[in-house]
Amino acid sequence: MELGRIGEEFQKIKEYLMLRDPTYYFLVMSFPIAYSKEVPKNAYAMFTGNMILVGDRFFQQSLTAENRAAILMHEVLHAYLGHLERARDLMKMGKAEEAMAFNVAADVVINEKLEAGGFEVPWDMLRAGHVGVSRTAALKMSAEELAAKLSGLSRRQLLKLYRQSSRIAEGERQVSNYVTMNPGSEEIRQARDPGEVRRILERKARRIRSYREPGTSPFGHIRHIADVDRPSLDWRRLLRVELEEAVESLRDLRKRWSRTSRKSEWYPSKVGIGPNAVDIYVLLDTSASIDDEKLRRFASEVYGLLRAGASKVFVIPWDARAYEPVELRRPSDIEKIKKGLRGGGGTIPDEAIKYVLTKAQRRSVVVVLSDFELAETAETRKLFSELAARHKLILVSAGRGSVDYPGTFIKIGD
């Protein structure tokens, strides 16, 4: 198999999964995925404990990117549902036929669930009809329940079905000769056994679900902020550069920079663009991953913006959705957000970005305050790109040291 083609096909799979649902993309990309000639010829792929191996059959011309995505999701679900652990235990107890029956049942249950979810499972992978049950019945069963119903099959019938399955009962074979397609996450790579892989995936799935939900804390999702401290960033300097660029196409450039106070270097110089003063939108992350300390630091940066002379600041709190904007015109207005912010749920910036794209009628400065541990949707990157194209975008992180979104990136020091 040519390396170039492997890369091209894998890119198509990634794009398909991201468009279907970022959750699927996140789970598949968590796994080390590699191509190996040691995968059995009659198998599309193989789950080895903490790696997914694909063979030559995975790349045959008759399969589409949608088929290949379904195959990878099939192997991920074996890991997530703990199938390798149970198949291995049956083999260790010398119950080879029961292990094979479980293997077949696990394949049927997963394939039927994938098809019910809209995935295009290859036609020759096991379905409910192969084992004599209806699709409706199979969708209601666990792998164990279906395996118990297969006890009446002859050994010959069972072996025939087993050869058609993904054969997870043999999944812990050691493979040394492979080409990496996806490195996967460090957690999965370092997992000691399939049980640890399953627990890691469960944690990841819970985190994804929480990232995709609005806040659920009591009293209208109120988030309280303690005292506001001195900001970390020199907003006077930042705004001078960013505002000048933001208004470079306007005719009236009457800047009103006053001398900094001799009492304190943090006393504001005045920023103004005459009647064409530029609006500033602050997208303030109030999701559950933002603890009280980060929230306080974000409020300090908003205060710093006002102290730097910004004439109008719109603060939009957001978690998995955008909440009611707060308009600030002077430093004392910081009390409006100190009294409480909505949020506490997931971390999806889409609604907040769409709000700015809808409301900002001219080029403005947009500041995103977040830890950037985002649960991306299929639209997130496109929205960031559109935001950066229409406005001056400043990304201020209290978490990650870098992001691959467009705009000026600044990390607040620890």
Summary of the structure (lengths in Angstrom):
residues: 414
radius of gyration: 27.3
end to end distance: 47.0
largest distance: 92.3
contacts: 1350
relative contact order: 0.10
helix: 48%
strand: 12%
